[in-house]
Amino acid sequence: MTFGYEARTMDQDHDVIMVGAGLAATLTALRLRALRPELDLCLLEEQPRADDHHTWCCFDTDLSESDRAWMSPLWSNHWEGYQVRFPSHQRQLSTGYNRLSATRLNQVRDEVLGDCVHYGQSVKTLAADH
């Protein structure tokens, strides 16, 4: 695997290497760390620091009960219900709603994954046999 702004070859073996430190890779790495703490994880992110300008939301019903329990500590906000308003109509919905900010995701990523996240690393090639 070649990565970096200067073409370097990665000479360290890892059990799992993920390219990018966005939502999908971070949640995958957090879950792997929780379920398989013995794995040597490596996340390579091209940006010099993580982006703080995203927000992800979902309904409680979008996740299984076990996934909701696992995600619960990550939420920036959780509402048991919410109100929808239109000019001539409004109603209260009782479905739980969750918000995860990039700031919170970054905080948890740095706390839990620590030095396995490498910022400023541009991946040039990636292959299973390297």
C-alpha positions as CSV (number, residue, x, y, z in Angstrom):
1,M,0.0,0.0,0.0
2,T,1.3,3.4,-0.9
3,F,0.1,6.4,1.1
4,G,1.1,9.9,2.1
5,Y,1.8,13.2,0.4
6,E,5.3,11.8,-0.2
7,A,5.0,8.4,-1.8
8,R,5.7,6.1,1.1
9,T,5.1,2.4,1.4
10,M,3.4,1.2,4.6
11,D,5.7,-1.4,6.1
12,Q,3.6,-2.2,9.2
13,D,1.1,-5.0,9.2
14,H,-2.4,-4.3,10.6
15,D,-5.3,-6.7,10.9
16,V,-7.7,-4.1,9.5
17,I,-6.9,-1.0,7.4
18,M,-9.7,1.5,6.6
19,V,-9.3,4.3,4.2
20,G,-11.2,7.4,5.4
21,A,-12.3,8.4,8.9
22,G,-15.8,9.4,8.1
23,L,-19.1,8.1,9.5
24,A,-19.0,4.6,8.0
25,A,-15.3,3.8,8.7
26,T,-15.5,5.3,12.2
27,L,-18.6,3.4,13.2
28,T,-17.1,0.2,11.8
29,A,-13.8,0.8,13.7
30,L,-15.6,1.6,16.9
31,R,-17.7,-1.6,16.6
32,L,-14.6,-3.7,15.8
33,R,-12.8,-2.2,18.8
34,A,-15.8,-3.1,21.0
35,L,-16.2,-6.6,19.7
36,R,-12.6,-7.5,18.8
37,P,-10.3,-5.4,20.9
38,E,-7.3,-7.6,20.0
39,L,-7.4,-6.4,16.4
40,D,-4.8,-4.0,15.2
41,L,-6.8,-1.3,13.5
42,C,-5.6,1.5,11.2
43,L,-7.7,4.3,9.8
44,L,-6.0,6.5,7.1
45,E,-7.7,9.9,6.5
46,E,-6.6,12.3,3.8
47,Q,-7.6,15.5,5.6
48,P,-5.2,17.0,8.2
49,R,-8.0,16.9,10.7
50,A,-11.5,15.5,10.8
51,D,-14.4,17.6,9.4
52,D,-16.7,19.2,12.0
53,H,-19.4,20.3,9.5
54,H,-21.7,17.2,9.2
55,T,-24.7,16.1,11.1
56,W,-26.3,12.6,10.8
57,C,-29.8,11.9,12.1
58,C,-32.0,8.8,12.3
59,F,-35.3,7.6,13.8
60,D,-35.2,5.1,16.6
61,T,-37.1,2.8,14.3
62,D,-34.2,2.9,11.8
63,L,-32.1,0.8,14.2
64,S,-32.6,-2.5,15.9
65,E,-32.9,-2.4,19.7
66,S,-29.3,-3.7,20.2
67,D,-27.9,-1.2,17.7
68,R,-29.8,1.7,19.4
69,A,-28.3,0.6,22.7
70,W,-24.8,0.5,21.2
71,M,-25.3,3.9,19.5
72,S,-26.9,5.6,22.5
73,P,-23.7,7.0,24.0
74,L,-22.7,8.5,20.6
75,W,-25.8,10.7,20.1
76,S,-25.3,14.4,20.4
77,N,-29.0,14.7,21.0
78,H,-32.0,12.3,21.4
79,W,-35.6,13.4,21.4
80,E,-38.5,11.1,22.5
81,G,-40.7,12.7,19.9
82,Y,-41.1,15.9,17.9
83,Q,-43.7,18.2,16.4
84,V,-44.3,18.7,12.7
85,R,-45.8,22.0,11.6
86,F,-47.2,23.2,8.3
87,P,-49.2,26.4,7.7
88,S,-52.5,24.6,8.1
89,H,-51.6,21.4,9.9
90,Q,-49.5,20.3,12.8
91,R,-49.1,17.1,14.8
92,Q,-46.9,15.5,17.5
93,L,-45.0,12.4,16.5
94,S,-43.8,10.0,19.2
95,T,-41.0,8.3,17.3
96,G,-37.6,8.8,18.9
97,Y,-35.2,10.9,16.8
98,N,-31.4,11.0,17.2
99,R,-28.7,13.4,16.1
100,L,-24.9,12.7,15.8
101,S,-22.7,15.7,15.1
102,A,-19.3,15.5,13.5
103,T,-17.9,17.1,16.6
104,R,-19.2,14.3,18.8
105,L,-18.1,11.6,16.3
106,N,-14.6,13.1,16.2
107,Q,-14.4,13.3,20.0
108,V,-15.4,9.6,20.4
109,R,-13.1,8.5,17.5
110,D,-10.1,10.3,19.1
111,E,-10.9,8.9,22.6
112,V,-11.6,5.3,21.7
113,L,-9.4,4.8,18.6
114,G,-6.5,7.1,19.6
115,D,-3.3,6.6,17.7
116,C,-4.8,4.1,15.2
117,V,-6.2,7.1,13.2
118,H,-3.6,8.7,10.9
119,Y,-4.6,12.1,9.5
120,G,-3.0,13.7,6.4
121,Q,-2.6,10.4,4.7
122,S,-3.5,10.2,1.0
123,V,-3.8,6.6,-0.2
124,K,-2.5,6.1,-3.7
125,T,-2.9,2.4,-4.1
126,L,-4.5,-0.3,-2.0
127,A,-4.2,-4.1,-2.5
128,A,-4.6,-7.2,-0.3
129,D,-1.2,-8.5,-1.1
130,H,0.8,-5.5,-0.1
